[in-house]
């Protein structure tokens, strides 16, 4: 593991419980409004920038197999139905902390998950996101047996 990722994780760990508590409160609000809600608890959150032409920039979340199965059951093979999203932020100490809610209004369902990055350390990520005008969230398990990808075409809520 590289030093920057370790530092980012250490910074985030101080705020992790608060971030998860906030995410649970947001999920409760969605449920109260009648939405089917799935909350993810990743064991690892990282940022990525693919170097190939037409490359993707985004967040990669590694979740337990049971949660990946729940995503598969909710989303099926139609991840494109989840075409709306909201971002709830709680930045601190140069760390951008977000709860993301990807939504399918047609199904009244939402998937919530936490993401974060260090605006100083992850400059390449920020620049690539700004250049590309979109950011992805990729959700997978440790073995990467399947990946669910959601695209966020408005990057403003994610920028530092």
C-alpha positions, 0 to 999 in steps of 0.5 A: 500500500502506498504512503498517500493511500495510507495517510488518506485512510488514516485521516478518514478513519478519524471521521468514519463513524460520523460519516456512517452515522450520517449515512444511516440518518439519510437512509432513514429519511429516504425510507420514511419517504417510501424509498427502497434503500440499500446502505453499503459499508465498504471495507476499502474506498479508493480513487482511480484514474485510468490512463487509457484514451477515453479513460474513467476517473472515479471511486472504487468501493470494495464491499462484502459479498453479501452487500454486492449480492444485495446491489445485484438483486436491487439493480439487476442488469439495469444500472443505467436506471440509477441516473440521479444522485445526491451528494451529502458532504462533510469536508474536514482537514483537506479531506472531501468526505461524501455520502452518495445516494444513487437513485432510480426514481422509476423504481423509488430505490436508492443505494447509499455509500461513503466516498472520500479523497484527499484534495491535496494528495489526490490532485491527479484525480481531481484534475482528471475528474475536472477534465473529463466532466464526470466521475464514476463509482465502481462497487465490487467485492474483494475478488472483483467477481463483478463490478457495478458502475454508476456515472455521475455527470455533474462533478460539482458536488465532488470537487474540492 
